[in-house]
Amino acid sequence: MKQIVILGSTGSIGTSALDVIRMHPDKFSIAGLAAHSNQDILLKQAREFNVKRLALVRPYEKRTSLDDIIYGENCATELIRQTQPDIVVNGISGAAGFLPSLETVRHGATLALANKESLVIGGSFLKSEAEAQSARIVPVDSEHCAIFQCLVGEEHNDVRRIILTASGGPFWQTPRKDFPRITPEQALNHPKWEMGKRITIDSATMMNKGLEIIEASWLFDLPINKIDVCIHPQSIIHSMVEFCDLSIKAQLSNPDMRLAIAYALFWPQRLALDLEPIDLSTDLVLELLPPDTKKFTSITLARHAMQQPRSLPCIMNAADEVAVQAFLKGRLRFDQIIPVVEKTMDALSGWKIDNAPEVMDLDHEARHKAEEFIR
């Protein structure tokens, strides 16, 4: 049985990963669980799966019975060091996931990566460390998992382009002039996926797709001009790969993160899952539409960020995290999120990064600068 650690175990990725493990309890032993602040759910999970090592960033109450839990901002990284797992599922939200991802590959473990920010803000350092330690990075994002599957048995040089599909979020048909009136409640109402708040807002602004373009470039060693995006409202086609002979492979399934998580956990095997199959007895309509990059400028912004791949993506992500939180708290309009990101990138475009610790320094500086613009 492989030893597994789940970071962000109380969030959408973590709970889905545990659900997959429930389907095949004989395959894994859970060595550790980490959460941000949901202490009650973390303890419930620990009891169900008999997990002895836990980590909690912000406990709401320290009791004697919890003295063996690792606490603090670096608790996820320390949990990896103490448990020495075979696989780490990183479902942490935002830039906070970078250092645990780095620790995972330094340990030589397989990184089942749902935290796209790890590659967005520190892709060059994470990839080089993984190669040095012969650690495998397996994508958990549904789009990147689809590409990963489509590339099995193919030659890298035969890839002409990859095509990331996007649901379009709740506003892909909404006129730009209506963006200033969009409320957090409306933006959090995603038509297809149940996700955390930040990623749901990013889906609404399509910043999430911009981040995924950068993630795909690092994951699959492709230049940014070989990565395209199309709108696919049904979220059945999770992404596609076009080859030099112009044939296209696609991976299809009903929208359910458990499939991508299971593929990452069990790779290179496939195991049966108790999920809802696509119903081909009905009239299945699959639309593929070009994105409106004038309305959703985040896609173009992400491509621009890769002109300085060690710095601008980090700035873009940090500013977006701050702007999204400001929008959720009513301090910023929906249509002001991306302009704050652009201004922050312009202000810090000269920043240079030479090593992994400096990634978090730049992340901190970008957050401070974004907050200045918001104020």
N, C-alpha and C positions, 0 to 999 in steps of 0.2 A: 504493500500500500504506500502510495506516495504521500509525503508530508506536505500540507498546503497551509498557507497563511492567507487570510482574506482581509485586505485593508478597505475600510469603508463598509464594514459588514452590515450596518444597519440601513444603508442607503439602497437605492434601486438596483445597482449592480451587485452589491453584496448579498442582498436577500435573494436575488435571482440565482446567484452562484450557489447559495445554500440549497435552494430548491432543486437545482441540477444534482447536487450531491445527494439529496434525499432520494432521487430516482436510482442512484447507483451507490449506495452506502458502503459497498465492499471495495470501492476503488481508491478511496482517499481517507487519510486520517488528518483531521484539522488540528494543526499544531498551534495556531494562534489566530485571534480575531482582534481587529482594531476598529474603533469608532471615534467620531469627533466628540459628541456630547450625549448621545442617547444611551444613557447608562442602563436603564431598565431593559431595553431590547437586547443590548449586548449581553447582559447577564442571563437573560432568557435563552439566547442562542448558545451561550457557553454551557448551560445546563443540558440543553437538548443534544448537543454534539460532544459533550464531555471534554470541553476545551479547558486546559489548565492555564494557558498564558494569554493574557488579555492586555489591551492598550487603550487608553482613553485620553484624548487631548484635553478636554475640559469637563471634569466630573462636576456634577451639581451637588454632590455630597460625598465626603470621604468617611467611610465607616471602617471599623476594624476588620470586617470580613472582606474588605476590598484592598487590604494592604499589599497584596501580591500583584496588583495591577500596575502596569507601567503608566505613568502620567506625564503629561506635558507635550509641548510642540514637537519634540523629536521622538515621541513614543513609538511611532510606526517603524522608524529606522531601528530603534533599539529592539523592538519585537523581532525583527528579521535577524538581527545579530544573535539574539538569545535562542531562537528556535531553529536556525539553520535549515530552512525548508527546501523542498525540491521545486515547488511552484509558489509564486506569489501572485495573487489576483489583486491588482491595484485599481480599486474603485474609488479612490479619493478624488474629491472635486478640486479642480484648480491647480495652481502652481505648487501647492503644498504637497502634491504627489511626486514632484521631481526627485527630491533626495531619497525617498523610499525606493523609487525605481532604480536610482543609481546604486543604492546599497544592494538591491536584489541582484543586479548583473555583476557587481563586484564579488558577490558571494558565489557566482556561477550558476545561480538558480534560473529556471525558466520564468520569464516575466509575462504573465497574461495581462496585457495592458489595456485597461479601459480609460486610464487617465491620459488623454491625448496631449495634455499640457506638458507632460514629461518630455515628449519629442519636440513639441512646438518651441519651448523655451530653452531646451538644452540638448537638441537632437545630436549635434556633433559629438558632445561629450558622452552621451548615453550610448550611442552607436559604437564609438571607439572603445569604450570600456567593455561593452558586451563582446566585441570581437576579441579583445585581449584575454577575456576570461572564458571564451567559448560559450557564452550564455545566449540563450535563445529568447528573442522578443516575439511573442505571438499576439496579434491584435485581437481585441475583444469588441471594439466598435463594429457594429453590424456591417458598415460599408467596407471597412478594411479587412474584416474577416471574409467578406464575400470575395474581395480581390485576392486575398491569401489562398482561398480555395480554388479560384479560377486559374491561378498560376501554378498549381500542382502539376508537375510533369512537363512544364513549358520552359523554354530557354529565355533567359532575361533579354537577350538581344533581339528576340522576336516580338517583344512588346512594342506596339506602335503608340499606344496611349492607354490610360485607364480613365474610366468614366464613373465618377462618384454620383450616385443618385441622392436627391434631396426631396423630402416630403414637401418642402416649401413653407412649412410651418402654417400658422393660422392666417397669415396676411399676404400670401403670394398673389392673391387676386384683389387685395385691398389697394385702392389708389393712394399714391404717395401723399396727396394732400390731406388724407385722413390720419396719417401717422401721428401728428401732434396730439390727437385725442385718444389714442390707444391707452388703455389702463393696464396695470399689472395683472388684474384678474383676466382680462381678455388675452393678454400675451402668454399667460400660464396655461391657457386652455388649448393644448396641442391636439390636433385632430387624430393622431395615430399612436403616439408613444407616451408612456408614463415615465417621466424622468425627474431628476432634481431640478430645482428652480433655476439655477444658473444656466444649465444646458438647454432648458426649455425656452428661456428668453433668448439665448444665442441662436436657437432654431428659428425664433420669430424674426430676428434681425438678419438671419443667415450667416452670422459670424461663425456659428458652429461649422458651417461648410468651409469657410475660410480656414479655420483651424485644421480641418480634416485634410485640406489640400496640402498644407505644410506637413502634417503627420504622414500623409501618403508618400510625399517626396522622400522623407527620411526612411520610412519603413521599406519602401520598394526600390530605393536607389534610383529614382527617376527625376529628371529636371522638371521644374514647375510647368513648363510649356507642354509636357506630355500628360498633364492631369486636367481633365475637363469635368464639368458639372452639368447635370441636367435635372430638371424638376420631374419628380415621379410621385404624384399625390397619393397613389395607392400603397406605397411603401411595401411592395411585393418583390420588386427587383432591387436587391440591396447594393449592387454595383456591378460594373462590367469591365472587361478587358478586351481591347481590340488589338489584334496581332498584325504582323507585317503583310499577311495575305488578305487582310481586311475582314477576316472572320472575327466574330465577337462571342465571347463566353460571358454568361451572366449567372448569378446565383439567386434563386428565388425561394421565398418562404413567406409565411404569414409574419407580420411584425411581432417578434417575440425575442427579447434579448437572451433568453435562455439557450436558444440555438447557437448563437455566436459564442456564448460563454462555454457551452459544452464542447464546441469544436476546439476552442483554445485549451480547455482542460484535458481533453482526451487525445488531442493531436499526437501522433499522426493517425490514430484510429477514429472511427465513428461508432458511437453507441446509440442504441435505440432510446428515443425520448418520448415521453407521454405528452405530446403537444398537439395543437390543432393543425391538421394538414390543409393545404390549399384545396378548396372545393372546385374541381374542374367540371362539375355537373351544372354549374351556373354560368351565366354570361359574364366572363371575366374580362374586364376592360383594363388595359395597362397603357397609361399615357406617359409619353416622354416629351418634355417641353424644354425649350431653352430658358435659362434664368434671366430675369431682368436685372442686369448688372448696374443700370442707372438708378433703379429703385433700391436695390440691395448692393451698396458699394463695398460691403465687407469682403466680397469675393475678390474684387480688384485690389483692395487694400492688402489682403493676405499675399497675393502674388507680388505686390510691391515689397512687402516685408522680407521676402526671400532674397532680395538684392543684398541684404546684410543679414545672412541667416543666423549669425550668432547673437545679434542684438535686437533688431527690429521685431522679430516674432515675440521675443520675451516682453518687450515694451507693449506691443499690441495686446497680448494676452492679459498683462497686469492691468492696463488701463481699462480693458473690457470688463474684467472682474469688478473693478471699482465702480465703473459706470452702471453696470447691471444692478449692483447692490443699491446704488443711488436711485435708480429707476424704481426698484421694488419698494424703496422707502418713501417714494413720492418726492424726491429731491431733484429729479431729472425727468424730462419728457422722453417718451420712447424714441422720437426722432432726433434726440440729442445724444444718444448713446454712442453712435459711430463717430460723430464729429469730435467728441471728447477723446476718443481713441486716436483719431487722426492728429489732433493737436498735440497729444502727448508724444506720439511717434516723431512728429516734426521737431518738438522741443529737445528730444534726447537722441536724435539720429546720429550724433557724432560719438556716442558711447562705444567703447571697445571692450570686448571680453576675451580673456586669455585662458581661463580655467573654470571648472565647475562651480567653486564657491562664489565666483563673481556673478554667476547667473542670478543667485538669490539677492545679491547686492543691487543689481540692476532692477530686478523685480520690485524690490522695496522702493527704489528711487522713482520708478515709473508709477507706482501706486500713489506716492506722495505728490508727484506732478499732476496726475489725473485728478486727485482730490482738489488741488489748487484751481484747476480749470472748472471743476464742478462748483466750487464755492464762488 
